[in-house]
Amino acid sequence: MQAHNGSCDIAPSLSYLTCLMELLLDWLELDNLEDYLNYLDYLMWVFTPLIIVFILPFIIVIFLYLSILFLHVYKRKNELKEAYSNSIWDGARKTLATLWDGHATIWHGYEIYGLEKVPESGPALIVYYHGALPIDYYYFVAKVILLKGRTCHSVGDHFLFKIPGFKPLLEVFSVIHGPQEECVKALKNGHLLAISPGGVREALFSDESYIIMWGNRTGFAQVAIDAQVSIIPMFTQNVREGFRSLGFLRILRWLYERYKIPLVPVYGGFPVKFRTYLGDPIPYDPNTTADELAEKDKSLHKVLYC
């Protein structure tokens, strides 16, 4: 078949398909199929890095949901034991901690310095810088479970409790959303408790300069005072080089500040070295105010950054 006036004769034949292809190539102003394929190859070369850096964070999300799936299977398998044991989830926590610790070692060569400062028993408040994706904190929790045999309770943002399917994971790993009374209660019960004063705002809108975005928040310091416990500062080197956000876009910052909608894309997943440092504990001092304690903790975090 031949093309007439920019069209092909209608016929169910291979020649007709060839004609359509020629018309398409003419429309794209490409002389032949080789040029067209070269053009596609060029587009893939340009956009593949962008696709990869936005897909990698979803791998962590998938890993989280696989962890949740494991908890469901584990619970079903141990339904009878659950009625007779208060530590039914110990095995599940250790199993998941081993998996996350393996991911930390393979992908980020994760190392932790100062773990001996975390007490073997009794309470302590751990205050950490919040990366764009707090995967370094997950690694830390895994290390505490494996090396200390303890579960570190955590304070999470309210939106975590609204994510479909996350409830089992939050419950098994003792994640709470506050308020201060609940935090004090956890510490007085002898648990480790971790909190990031910067929270979601720091995660999304800080950058590679590691700006502390705590504002005037002193609630965490008041919790430590009320519970009469020490504060252990924590910081992970390169956490912002591993995962970054588009928080520099003003419209996204406006949406969050006005409506508390965390619609800031996170990208990265780069296999950079992670090193977590735990600073010297700040002991409880009844003569220290919450403002003073918060400032002291900020100063120690800045030392850890260096």
N, C-alpha and C positions, 0 to 999 in steps of 0.2 A: 504494500500500500504506500501511497505517497501523500504528503501533506499538501493541501490546497488552501490558500488564503489563511494560513495560520491554523488549520484544523486538519484532522485525520478522518479518513473514511471510516465509518462504523463497521467493524468486522471482528469477530472473535478469533483473531489470529495473532501469532507471535509478532508478525510485521507491524500490526497495529500498536502493540505495546512498545515496540521499538520506536515507532513514530512519536508516541506520547513522551517517551524518554527524551527524544531529540527536541521536542517542543519545550520540555521542562528545562533542558540545558540551555536552549536559546533564551528562555525567559530569565534564567539566572546569569545570562551573558557569559557562560563558560563554553569553551570550544569543544570540550570532550569530557568524558567521564573521569579521566585521570585528573583534570583540573578540579572537578567537583570533589573527588575524594581527597585531594590535597587540601582543599579548602576546609573540609570537615576535620581533617587531621590537624590543621592549624587551630581551629576552634577548640578542639579537645586539648591541645597543648596549652592554650591560653587559660581555659576554665578548669582544667583538672585540679590544679593546686587549690583553687577556691572551693571546689566541691569537697575535696578531701578535708580541709581544715574545718568545715562546718559539719561534716559527717562524723568525724572522730568523737566529738563530745557525745553523740547519740550512742556510741558504743558503750560509754560509761552508763548511760541510762538503761541500755539493754542489759548490762551486767547487773544493775540494781534490780531489774525486774526478774532476772534469772535467780537472783538471791531470794526474792520474794517467792518465786515458784518453788524453790528448794524448801523454804519454810513451810509452805502448804503441804508438800509431800511428806516432810519430816513429821508434821503434826498428825497427819493421817496415819502414818506408820506407828506412831507412839501414843495413839488415843488411850489405850488401856493404861499405859505407864503414867500418863498425865494425872490420872485420878489418885495416884499414890506417891507422886514425887513433886516437890516444889522446884526442882532444878531441871525440869524436862527440857528446857531450851539450852542448857549448857553445851550439849553436844552440837547443836545447830550453830550456836555462836562460834564455837571453836572451829567448826568446819568452814564456815563462811570467812572467818578471820584468816584461816590458812589460805583460802582461795585469793582473798584480797591482798594478803601479804605476798603471795606469789606474783600477782599482777604488779605490785609495787616494786618488787625486785627485778622482774624481767623488763618492764617498760620504763621505769624511772630510776633504777638502781638505788632504791630508797634506803636512806640511812637516817638514824635518829641518835641525837647526842643529848645526854642528860636525863635519860629515862630513869636513872637511879634516884632522881629528885622526886619522882612520883612515889608516894608512900606505898608500902606493901599492904597496909591496912589503914583504915580511918579516912576521914574526908580531906579534900583539897579542891580548890576552885582553879581550873585551868582556863586561861584567857588567851585566845588565839586570833591572829590576823586572818580574815576571810578572803580567800582567793576567789577568782571568777567562778571556779568550780572547786568546792572544798574537798577534793579527792585526797589531799594530803592529810586532812583530818580523819578520813576513813582509814587511811593507812595507819595513822597513829592509834586509833581505836583498836585496830587489828593487833598491833604490837602489844598494847596494854593487856589485851585478852590472852595472847599467847605467852608473853614473858612475865606478866604480873598476875595472871589468873583473875583479873578483875574486869568488870564491865564499867565503862565510863559513861555515866549519864550525860545527856546532851540537851541543850536548849535550842529548839528549832523554830524557824519562822512559821507563822500561822498557815501560809500557803502550802507548806509541806503536808499538812494534815488534810488538804483538799485534793491532793493528787490521787487519782484512782489507783487502788491496789496497794498503796504505801502503808496502810495501817498495820499489817503484821510486822513489817520491818521496823517501823517506829516503836512498836510495843516491845518487840524482842530486844532491841538495843536501847531501850529506856530513853526515848526522846520525848521531851516535854516542851510545851510552848509557854511556860511560865504560869502564873505571874511570880513575883518575887517570893511570895509565901511558899510556893511549891519548890522553888529553888532552895530556899533555906531549909525546908523540910527534908529534901533529898540529902543535903549536906549533914544535917543533924542526925540523919539515919546512918551516917558513916560512909556515904557513897562519894565517889569522885564525880565532879560535875564540870562540864566544859561549856563555855559560852564565848561567842564572838560579839563584842559590843557593836561593831560596825554592821553586822548582819548583812542583809541583802543589799543595802545601799553601798556598803564597802565592796561587796562582791561584784556588783555591776558597774560601779562608777569610779572605783579606784583604778590605778594603772600601773605600768611597770616601774614607776617611781615609788610604789608602795606607800601611797598617802594613807595615813590613818584617818578614817572617817567615822570617828566616834562622837563627834560633836560635843555636847555637854552631858553625855550619858554617864551617869554615876551609879546606876542601878546595880550593876554587877559588883561594884565596890561595897555598896550598902549590904548586898547579900552576904559577902565575905565577912563584913563586920557583924551582922546579925547572927551569923552561924559561927562566928569566932574561929574562922579557918584561915589558912594561908592562901595566897594567890601565886600560881605558877605561870609565868608568861611563856608563850609558845609562838614560834615563827618558823615557817618553812621557806627555805631559800629556793628561788626559781619557780615558785608556784605560779607567778604571773607570766613567766616565760613558757610554762606548759599550757596554760589556758588563758585566753584573753577575751575581752568583751568589746562590743561596739558602744560602750557607755558614753563615748565622747559626742554622740549625736544628741543634740539638744532636745529634739522632739521626744526621744525616748526617756530622757531625764525628766522632762515636764510631765509625761504620762505617769511616771512612777511617783513623783512627788505629789501630784494632784489626786491620782486615783489608786495609788499603790499597786499598779499593774507592772509586774517585772517582765516586760516584753523586750528585753535586751538580748540579742543573739550572742551566744558564746561560741567561740571557735578555738581551734587548737588541737590539743591532744598530742603535742610534740613530745618525743621521748627524751626530755631533758632530765638532768640529774636533780633529784629532790633530796634536800637535807633538812630535817626538822631539828630545831634547837630548843631546848627547854632551859629557861633562865633560872637563876637562884630564886627560891620561894621568898615571897614577901610575907613575913610572919604577921600574925594578928597583933594589933596594938590598939587597945581600947581608947588611947588618946588621939588616934588618927581619924580624921573625918573622911567621909566618902569622897569628897572632892580631892583631898590630899592623896588618898590611896589611888584614885583613878589617875592622877597626874604621875605618881610614882610608877605605876604600871606602864603608862605610855612611854616614860623615859627608858624603862628597861626594854620595851619592845624595840625602840629605836636603836639601842645598843645591839640587840640581836640582829637587826637588819644589817648592821655594819659587819 
